[in-house]
Amino acid sequence: MTKLLLPSLETERLLLKKISLRDIDDVFEYAVNPKVGPNAGWKPHESRSETEEFVKYALKKREYGQPGVYAIFHKKHNKMIGTIEIHSFREHKAEIGFVLNPSYWNKGIMTEAAKAIIIYGFEILNLSRLAYCYFLFNERSKRVCDKLEFTFEGVLRNKFKNFDGKIIDEGVSSIIKEDYFNGKISWVKEFKQALKVDYEGI
């Protein structure tokens, strides 16, 4: 199976590159935090070995036709602070997902990383549709969705089974190629001009 392109992406504050086993300690730092996993449907990690298994799983995604998982690095702090990916990729459509170290919440970091990934999705993966699904109680995720100018489509009832067995509704929003290429998303043109894409070493 031919692997999809996963170039490094550089923004003003961030470097996004393929996750690696070198990132385990930084992932573990936030994965043990009880504020993090439950907002995305997974239980907080209890050991470094659990985090190692997650990173290995993330690396294997590229072997199954998925673009893969980006590690988010804060350039100034020279630190890996989260992950972001396009997942559930099927020919022309996919979803975006992400997680961020709480020490970097409320700084516009995830919005910045997601803008890079949205450009990657439409310009490099040639997506027709990119969905954004989130739990309705996750107000922080909803704010990111609004800043990125996704269009709200509705609520998917009983969509997700949580790690504790609870069945949860999800909100779903999307950007489609007509939104992206016809200028409906106001930030694309300016952000795209500043985004650096590096294909070396992929």
C-alpha positions in Angstrom: 0.0 0.0 0.0 1.4 3.4 -1.0 1.8 5.7 2.0 0.2 9.1 1.8 2.4 12.2 1.9 3.1 13.5 5.4 5.4 16.5 5.0 6.6 18.6 7.9 4.6 21.8 8.4 5.9 24.9 10.0 3.9 27.9 11.3 4.8 31.0 13.2 5.1 29.2 16.5 4.9 25.5 15.7 6.6 22.6 13.8 4.4 19.7 12.9 6.2 16.5 12.0 5.5 12.7 12.1 5.3 11.4 15.6 8.2 9.2 16.8 9.2 7.0 19.7 11.3 10.0 20.9 8.1 11.7 21.8 6.9 9.2 24.4 8.0 11.2 27.5 6.3 14.4 26.3 3.1 12.5 25.4 3.1 10.8 28.8 3.4 14.2 30.5 -0.1 15.3 29.3 -1.7 11.8 28.8 -1.7 11.2 32.5 -3.6 14.4 33.2 -7.3 13.6 34.0 -8.3 16.8 32.1 -7.1 15.5 28.8 -8.2 12.0 27.8 -11.8 12.2 28.9 -12.4 15.2 26.6 -11.4 13.0 23.7 -12.9 9.7 24.8 -9.9 7.9 26.2 -8.9 7.2 29.8 -5.8 8.9 31.3 -2.6 6.9 30.9 -1.4 5.1 34.0 2.1 4.2 32.9 4.8 5.2 30.4 4.4 1.8 28.8 0.8 2.6 28.0 1.9 5.8 26.3 4.6 3.8 24.4 1.9 1.5 23.1 -0.1 4.5 21.9 2.8 6.0 20.0 3.5 2.6 18.4 -0.2 2.4 17.4 0.0 6.0 16.0 3.0 5.0 13.9 1.3 2.0 12.4 -1.6 4.0 11.1 0.4 4.9 8.0 0.6 1.2 7.2 -3.2 1.0 6.9 -3.8 3.8 4.4 -4.1 6.7 6.9 -2.1 9.9 6.6 -0.6 9.5 10.0 -0.2 11.4 13.3 1.7 14.7 13.6 3.5 15.6 16.7 3.1 19.3 17.5 6.4 21.0 18.6 6.5 24.5 20.1 9.6 26.0 18.4 10.5 28.5 21.1 10.3 25.9 23.9 11.7 23.1 21.8 9.1 20.8 23.2 6.5 18.3 21.8 3.2 19.5 23.2 0.4 17.5 21.5 -0.7 15.6 18.5 -3.0 16.3 15.5 -4.1 14.2 12.6 -6.4 13.6 9.8 -8.0 10.3 10.5 -10.8 8.1 9.2 -9.5 8.9 5.7 -11.5 7.3 2.9 -10.7 8.5 -0.6 -12.2 12.0 -0.5 -13.3 12.5 3.1 -11.8 12.4 6.6 -12.0 13.8 10.1 -9.6 16.0 12.1 -8.6 15.1 15.7 -6.1 16.6 18.2 -4.9 16.8 21.8 -2.8 19.4 23.5 -0.8 19.6 26.7 -3.0 21.7 29.2 0.0 24.0 29.8 -0.6 25.3 26.4 -4.3 25.7 26.4 -6.0 29.1 25.7 -3.0 30.4 23.7 -4.3 29.8 20.2 -1.9 26.9 19.7 -4.4 24.3 18.6 -6.2 26.7 16.2 -2.8 27.5 14.6 -1.9 23.8 14.3 -5.3 22.9 12.9 -5.1 25.6 10.2 -2.0 24.0 8.9 -3.6 20.6 8.9 -6.7 21.9 7.1 -4.5 23.3 4.4 -2.6 20.0 4.2 -5.9 18.1 3.9 -7.3 20.1 1.0 -4.1 21.0 -0.9 -2.1 17.8 -0.5 -4.7 15.0 0.3 -7.2 16.6 -2.1 -10.1 16.1 0.4 -13.6 17.0 -0.6 -14.8 17.0 3.0 -13.2 17.4 6.4 -15.3 16.7 9.4 -14.8 17.9 13.0 -16.6 15.8 15.7 -16.6 16.8 19.3 -18.4 16.0 22.6 -21.1 18.6 23.3 -19.7 19.2 26.8 -16.2 20.1 25.4 -16.6 23.8 25.2 -12.9 24.3 24.4 -13.1 22.1 21.4 -16.3 23.9 20.2 -14.5 27.2 20.4 -11.6 25.9 18.2 -14.2 24.6 15.7 -15.8 28.1 15.5 -12.4 29.9 15.1 -11.6 27.6 12.2 -15.0 28.4 10.6 -16.3 24.9 10.3 -20.0 24.7 9.4 -22.2 23.1 12.1 -24.2 20.2 10.7 -26.0 18.8 13.7 -25.8 16.3 16.6 -25.1 12.7 16.1 -27.0 11.0 18.8 -25.4 8.0 20.7 -22.4 8.3 18.3 -19.5 7.4 20.6 -18.9 4.8 23.3 -16.6 6.3 25.9 -13.8 4.4 27.6 -16.1 4.1 30.7 -18.9 2.5 28.6 -21.0 5.6 28.5 -22.7 6.4 25.2 -22.2 10.0 24.2 -23.7 12.4 21.6 -21.3 14.2 19.3 -21.6 17.5 17.5 -20.4 17.4 13.9 -19.2 20.3 11.7 -17.4 20.3 8.4 -15.4 22.2 5.8 -16.0 21.1 2.2 -13.8 21.8 -0.8 -16.2 24.4 -2.1 -15.9 26.3 1.2 -12.1 26.1 1.1 -11.4 26.9 -2.5 -14.2 29.5 -3.0 -13.0 31.8 -0.2 -15.6 31.1 2.4 -13.0 30.4 5.0 -11.6 33.8 5.7 -8.2 32.8 7.2 -7.0 30.5 4.5 -5.3 32.8 2.0 -3.1 34.7 4.6 -2.2 31.6 6.6 -1.3 29.6 3.5 1.1 32.2 2.4 3.0 31.9 5.7 2.9 28.1 6.0 6.1 26.3 5.2 5.9 22.7 3.8 8.9 20.5 3.9 8.9 17.2 1.9 12.4 16.2 2.8 12.7 13.0 4.7 9.1 11.8 4.3 
